[in-house]
Amino acid sequence: MIAAAKPLAEGKFKGLGILELRDDHDSDTYRAIYTTRIGDVVYVLHAFKKKSKSGIAMPKADVDLILIRHQAALKHHAEAVAGAKTSPVLSPISGKKKRG
């Protein structure tokens, strides 16, 4: 069971609907999953093991990666929804039409 989940609502994450799920395992802290829900789809944006023993700030590289992946998830979802209007069979990974 995930010990703590909280919305990231500060700074660059404000208003994006991204959740941070944290858990501890074998004395390590994992910021295991950054997720966002778009429509009825949950996108996993990033996961990493917290390395710093002091401070709670997330490294800038991780912040940037989460934001890039969030934009990609929004684009993927928009393309999948647009494709669903023209074709009922979509690949859940790529959003592209399946053969067959």
Beta strands, then each sheet from edge to edge (+ up, - down):
strand 1: 4-7
strand 2: 18-25
strand 3: 28-38
strand 4: 41-49
sheet 1: 1+ 2- 3+ 4-
end
